[in-house]
């Protein structure tokens, strides 16, 4: 049976994230620029002829019914194929990070199974299906840097300037995983940021705008655990710490998505940054308020999804 192995599922970054309003149904209206990073999970997918859909975790234990399985099940049902698959996944992108790891994994499953199951659906059809899995999933299926609006479903590819593609990024993920519902339900969330324009973003792409979700994330505190009153729990104070140490080190810092990852552009002309390593970034947070497991990374923005060729091939 056909297989596709070593399939990357790249992380994404929100270069800015503005909340411009709220619909009558409660969904928030956003504007953002999404980019892909060279930090990725790796999937190995094998076709089965018995219709079963199975996932095998190669390092980190995932929830029993994650987005990968939901994506495979949805495509199987909508296509009517009798085929199944084994999905092996090696996680590298942390969860609860605002990096879209689960959504990216689901998109890679859709792209691969579209090929392996011989469906050859066009990208537009896969994107419509992907939206049922989450607002970020169509972006990963599309596979290009994008100007994103609405509730995340309005995706317009955008050409990034070479300087942005050539500038490294430092990423620092605190231990905290902040519930998205807590951020969007926070009284601190501003929902009236004026609408942005592509031209304004392109005039200063590495400094443009802000993240409206950042203030609610900084203010979030984990519920008190009555059963374990002495337990130290990571919360929004770790985001504050990450923003501070990154600002002090690189002269800029911003949270991505709903957090808790913080990123900073690295000055390629600074000799101190020429050999910057993930350990160097992690070390910035050694004095974090709650200890815990911090993850540092040095990344670059990708011009396109590594599987973009696969997407075009399956749509042919």
N, C-alpha and C positions, 0 to 999 in steps of 0.2 A: 504494500500500500504506500502511496506517496507521502513524503514527509518534507517539512521545512524546519531547519534547525538554525540556532544562533541568530534568532530574530530579535533585533533591538526594539525596546519600547522606551523612547526617550522621555525625560522629564520636561516640563514646560515652566516658563517663568512669566509672570505678569510684570511688564516693565512699568506700568502704572495701572491703577484700578479705581475708576471713579463711579460712584453711585449717583445716577442722575434723576432717579424718581422711583416710584413704586406703582405697580399696576393694581387694578381693583381686586384681582385675585390674590394679592399679597406678594407676588414675585417682584423682585427688585430689578430695575433697569440699570444696566452697566455699560461702561465703555472701558476698553482695555486694549493693549497690544500683547498678544501671546507670542512667545518665541520658544523654540525647541532648544534643548541643551544636549551636550555630549555626555550626559550622565544617564544611564539607562538600565532597566531590567533586561533580562535575556530569556526568551521563550523558545521552547523546542516542541513542535507540534507534529504528531503522527496521526494519520488517518486510520480509523477503525471501520470495519465493515458490518459491525453488529449494532450500530446506532448509539452505543454508550458514549457519554461525555464524562471524561475523568480528568482530574487535575492532580498533579504530583508536585509537592513543594520540595525544592532542592536544597533550600537553606532555611528560610523563615516560614513558620507555619501561618498560613492564611486562613481567613474565615471559611467555613465549609462551603458556603455558596457565594463566592466572590463575583466581581464583575466579569472576570474571564469566563467563568462557567455560564453566567447569565447571558453574555454576548454569544457564546456558542449555541446555547439553547434557543435564543431568539432567532438567530440565523437559520438554525436547523428547522425550527417551526415555520418560519416565514417562507423558506425555500422548498420545504417538503422533501428534503433529501433524506434517504435512508442511512446515510453515513454518519459516523461519529468521530471522536478524536480523543487522543491522550494529549494533555497540555502539561508540559514540565516547565516550571518557572523558577528562575533564580533571581531573587530580589536584591537590588542594590539601592534603588531610590526609596528613602524612608517614607513610611505612611504618616498621615497627620502632619504633612509638611507644607501643604499648599503647592506641591509640585506636580500634581495630577498623575501620580504613579499608577493608581488603579484604573483610571480612565485610559491612560496610554496602553496599559496591558490589554484592556478590552478592545481597543482599536486595532492593536497588532493581531489579536485573535481574529477579528472580523476580516482584516486584510489577508491573512494567511489562509483562513478557511474558504474565503471566496475563491482562492486559487486551488487549494487542495480538493475541495468538493466539486470543482469544475463548474461553478455557478457563473463566473464572469460577469457579475453585476457591475454596472457603471458606478463611479464614485458617488454620484448624486443619490443613487438608491441606497448605497451603504451608509451615507451620511444621514439620510432620513431615518434609517433603522438605528443608527448610533445615538440619535437624539433621545430615543426611548430609554437609553441606558444612563444618560447624564448629559448635562449641558456642555461639558468639556470634551466628550468623546468625538463629536463630529470634527472638531479642530484637529485632533490627532489623525483621523481618517483623511482629512484634506491634506495634511502634511506640509503646510507652508506657513511662514510667519504671517500673522493675521491681525487686522483691525477687527475687534469683536464688539458687538453691540447687542441691544435687546436684553434678553435673559441669558445670552450666551450663544444664541442660535444664529445670529446674523454675523457671518464670517466672510471677511473680504481680504484676500491675500494682499500683502503689502511688501514692497521692495525695501529691504533694509540697507542703509548706507554701509560701505565697506569698513568704516571705522568702528562701527558697532560689532561687526562680525569678527574683527581683528583684536578686540579688547577683551582680555580675560575678566572673569567674574569670580569673586570669592563668595561662597555660600556657607552659612552657618545655621544648622538645624538644632534648636534647643530640644530638651527632652519633652517639653509640653506638646500635647496634641489638643488643640483648642476646638471645641465643637462648633461647626459652622452655624448651627442653629442659635448658639449663644451670641455669636457676633451679629448675625442679621436681626436678632431680637433685642439687641442692646439699645438702651436709650441714648447712648453716645454716638450711634451710627448716624452720620449725616447723609441725607438722601436728596440733596438739592445742588450738587456740584454742577456748575454750568457745563454745557456740552462742549466737548473737545473737537478739534479738527485734525485731520491727518497732517495738514501743512504745519500746524503749530507743533505737533509731535516731531516731525522730521527736522524741524529747525533746531531741536535740542533733544535728540532721542534718548540720551543717557541721563538726562536731568529733568525730563518733562514730567509735570503732574505730581501725583502722590498716590497713596493707597488709602482710600476711605475706610477700609476695614482695619487699619493698623491701630487706631485709637481704641476701638472696642476690644481688640485682641490684647493690647497692653493692660487693659483694665480687668480682664477676665480672671476670676479666682475660682479654683476648684472647690466644689462643695465640701464642707467639713465632714470628715469621716469619724462618726461617733465611736465606731468600733475600734478605730486605730487613731486616737487623738494625737499621738506623738509622731505620726508619719508625716514626713515632709513631701509635699506634692508640688510638682512643677506646674507653673501657671504663667499668666501674662507677664509677671515680673522677669521671667527668663527672656521674653521677647524684648523687654526694655533693656535688659543687660546686653543682649546680642546687638541691638541697634547701637547702643553706646560704644561697645568695644570695636564694632566695625566702623563706626563714624570716626572714632579716634585713630584707628589704624589706616583707613583708606580715604578719609575725608568725605565719605558719602555712605548712606545705608538706607535700606527700605525693605519692608516685609513684602513677600509675594503672596498673592491670593489671600486666603483666609488664615494663612500662617500654618506653622509658626516659623518657617524658614525666613531668614534675613539675608539679603544679598548686597554686594557692593562692587562697583566697577574698580578694577585694579589699574593703576597707572603703569603702563608698559615702559615708561621712560625712567621709572624709579629703580635704581640698582637693587634696592632691598627687595623688590618684588619679582626680580628676574628668575629667582629659583623658588618662588612661593609654592609650598606643598599643602596637601590636605591637612597634614599634622600641624602645620604652622597655623592654619585657620582654626582648627579645633582648639589649639593651645590658647587662643585669644579668650576663650570662655572658661578657663580653669577656675576662675574665681566666681563662677555663676552662683546665684543666690540659693539654688536648690541642689547643686551637684548634678548627679544623673548622667545619662549618656548623651553627649553632644557629638554632632557629626559635622565635620568641615570638609569642604570640597572646593577645588578650583576648576572652573568650567569655561567653555566657550559656547557662544550661540551658533546653532547650526543653520545653514542657509535653507535646508529642507529636511524632511523626514528621511532617514536612511532607507525606508521601504517605499519611497515615492515611486521608484521604478516598478516595484512589484504592483503597486496600485494601478499604475498605467497599463501594465501588462495584463492584469486581470480584467481591466475594463475594455480591452481591445476586442 
